[in-house]
Amino acid sequence: MKKIAFLLAITLTVVFTSCKKDRFDYNEPKPENMEELTIPSSFDWKTTKDIQLTLTAQSNGIVEVTNSQGIAFQKAFLMPNQPYTMKLTVPSYEKTVKLKFLGQEASLELGTANLSYQFN
């Protein structure tokens, strides 16, 4: 009886999880080689973007620039009241960076190529 129940369970599992073919209707023919590809002239091929970030602080300390997952892009030592300019190269899909300095945290939008931030 246990064998029959086991075989029935296996059979039902196979029947209900059978594969289905995805059906997509492609109206455009696929290119056969690279010369047949049509790419808009406005397409941006870059996978990174360059950001110039100027940081200022009231005291000495190490600043860390990270992405939203906490992976560090760059670290730098800030001197009191002296602007520090760094060039960041970040993946183009990044929209914000996080700054950490002496327990302070800030988030900057990567909307322009030149950014500045002053820590209190």
C-alpha positions as CSV (number, residue, x, y, z in Angstrom):
1,M,0.0,0.0,0.0
2,K,2.9,2.4,0.8
3,K,4.5,1.6,-2.6
4,I,1.2,2.5,-4.4
5,A,0.8,5.7,-2.5
6,F,4.4,6.7,-3.2
7,L,4.2,5.9,-6.9
8,L,0.9,7.8,-7.1
9,A,2.5,10.9,-5.4
10,I,5.5,10.8,-7.8
11,T,3.2,10.3,-10.8
12,L,0.9,13.2,-9.8
13,T,4.0,15.4,-9.2
14,V,5.4,14.7,-12.7
15,V,2.0,15.3,-14.3
16,F,1.3,18.6,-12.6
17,T,4.8,20.0,-13.1
18,S,5.2,19.2,-16.8
19,C,7.0,21.7,-18.9
20,K,5.2,24.2,-21.1
21,K,6.8,25.9,-24.0
22,D,6.8,29.7,-23.9
23,R,5.2,31.2,-26.9
24,F,6.5,34.6,-28.0
25,D,5.4,36.3,-31.2
26,Y,8.4,38.1,-32.7
27,N,7.3,40.5,-35.5
28,E,10.8,41.6,-36.3
29,P,13.3,39.1,-37.9
30,K,16.4,38.4,-35.8
31,P,19.7,39.8,-37.3
32,E,22.0,37.1,-38.7
33,N,25.2,39.1,-38.1
34,M,26.5,42.3,-36.5
35,E,26.1,44.4,-39.6
36,E,22.3,43.9,-39.5
37,L,21.9,45.2,-36.0
38,T,20.2,48.6,-35.8
39,I,21.2,50.6,-32.7
40,P,19.8,54.1,-32.0
41,S,22.4,56.9,-32.1
42,S,21.3,58.0,-28.7
43,F,22.2,54.6,-27.1
44,D,24.8,55.1,-24.2
45,W,27.4,52.3,-24.3
46,K,29.1,53.4,-21.1
47,T,28.6,51.0,-18.1
48,T,30.1,53.5,-15.6
49,K,29.8,57.1,-14.8
50,D,32.4,59.5,-13.4
51,I,31.4,61.7,-10.4
52,Q,33.5,64.5,-8.8
53,L,32.7,64.7,-5.1
54,T,34.0,67.5,-2.9
55,L,33.7,66.9,0.9
56,T,34.3,69.2,3.8
57,A,34.4,68.5,7.5
58,Q,34.9,70.4,10.8
59,S,37.3,67.7,12.2
60,N,39.8,65.1,11.2
61,G,38.5,61.7,10.2
62,I,38.1,59.1,7.6
63,V,35.1,59.3,5.3
64,E,33.8,56.2,3.5
65,V,31.8,56.4,0.2
66,T,29.7,53.3,-0.3
67,N,26.8,52.0,-2.4
68,S,23.4,51.2,-0.9
69,Q,24.6,47.7,0.0
70,G,27.6,49.0,1.9
71,I,30.3,48.1,-0.6
72,A,33.0,50.8,-0.4
73,F,33.9,52.8,-3.5
74,Q,36.5,54.9,-1.8
75,K,37.9,56.1,1.6
76,A,39.7,59.3,2.3
77,F,41.1,61.2,5.3
78,L,39.5,64.7,5.7
79,M,41.3,67.6,7.3
80,P,39.4,70.3,9.2
81,N,37.8,73.0,7.0
82,Q,39.8,71.8,3.9
83,P,37.8,70.7,0.9
84,Y,38.7,67.2,-0.3
85,T,37.9,66.4,-4.0
86,M,37.7,62.8,-5.1
87,K,36.9,61.3,-8.5
88,L,34.5,58.4,-8.2
89,T,33.8,55.9,-11.0
90,V,30.6,54.1,-10.2
91,P,28.4,51.7,-12.2
92,S,25.9,53.6,-14.3
93,Y,22.9,51.8,-12.6
94,E,23.9,53.4,-9.2
95,K,21.5,56.3,-8.3
96,T,22.8,57.2,-4.9
97,V,25.9,56.9,-2.7
98,K,26.2,56.9,1.0
99,L,28.7,58.9,3.0
100,K,29.9,57.7,6.5
101,F,32.0,60.1,8.6
102,L,32.5,59.9,12.4
103,G,29.1,58.3,13.1
104,Q,27.3,60.6,10.6
105,E,25.6,59.1,7.6
106,A,24.3,60.9,4.5
107,S,22.9,59.8,1.2
108,L,23.6,61.7,-2.0
109,E,21.7,61.5,-5.3
110,L,23.9,61.0,-8.3
111,G,22.0,63.5,-10.5
112,T,25.0,65.6,-11.7
113,A,28.7,65.0,-12.4
114,N,29.8,67.4,-9.6
115,L,28.6,66.9,-6.1
116,S,29.6,68.5,-2.8
117,Y,28.7,67.8,0.9
118,Q,29.7,69.3,4.2
119,F,29.7,67.4,7.4
120,N,28.9,69.2,10.6
